[in-house]
Amino acid sequence: MTENLSHLIDLNDFSPEQWDSILNLAHEIMAAPLVYAGACRGKIMGTLFYEPSTRTQMSFQTAMLRLGGGIIGFDNPSSSSVAKGENLKDTTKIVSGYSDILVMRHPLEGAAKAAALSAECPVINAGDGGHLHPTQTLTDLLTLKEEKGRLKDLTVGFCGDLKNGRTVHSLLKALSCYKGNHFILISTEELKVPTYIKDYISASGKTYEEYRTLEEAIPKLDVLYMTRIQRERFATPEEYEAQKDVYCLDAKKMKLASKELIVLHPLPRVDEIAVEVDDDPRALYFKQANYGMYVRMALILSVLDYKLTAKPMLKGEEIKDVCCTNPKCITNTERYLPHSFKRSGDVLECEYCDERILLQ
Ligand code: NCD
């Protein structure tokens, strides 16, 4: 197990000051990109994408190419030895041995942390199932900082699939670290934010309200973060069908909002924002995707320059005979992984996916 590498699995493993230094570097890169054109010459980034991606994968690749480095990897595991049954540990060990930095997206929760346990270079979590997406959060923080001028004292609305939306979970955890933020969570009963995220918000002294409709929430917001209903995370097509068209931000609803509102979306959009909203100056989601490339340039540089201090990956207790009860947790597929938990009273929290298990 390699412990002393600066993997980025959960943004909250690092401090807001460290995030800020990445955002400041991104700002500098945006102002003078050519200064950084050769900063990663001779370095290789490996990208292992076990799940579809457009923006995350291509912005990481463009970021590395713009820094003068090279890229290897796959965007479809069926074209790699994964199709022959290779486990995550072996694929990670080999590709990280060829690379200076490894970017991984995977459909199972906790997969990036599991990969980091056997990696030979730093691993960046580019999305682990419906769990977390820290580099989208860096993108969102940069957008907020550049466009709103602050990360605190914001009322931020999150709308859509708040249960399965990993971008929502990571951003809520990050914004909970700044003073004066308040969250308005807009979803159906079935797609509410997981309890562990709500507990995180409360434990950090921040407040949230839950609403059912966009109309009642939108007049109160500084920021509206729209999200897609995550079809691939539903157990049955019927459950998805029941949720898919509930929310649509259109020009009529935008009339209810403040002139200062900004609308963000990690993209891809399906039907939750009408195309007519794209022409509204408050719609910033395409600009947000562009910020993603610069923040990933800053992140690659920070990781390769050892600017992020290493954190141990597993800090809890290994309990061999307890299995995580989340069927989407990586430990239920990659059986060799140590079962590691944080204990608080009668509750064990899985260190890979944050699932809570009540001890009998
Ligand atoms: C998001 C993701 O993959 O979680 N997309 C992205 O990375 N920009 C959002 C989504 O797929 O809905």
Residues whose N, C-alpha, C, O or C-beta is under 5 A from the ligand:
A	BS01	NCD	R55 T56 G127 H133 R166 T167 R228 P266 L267 P268
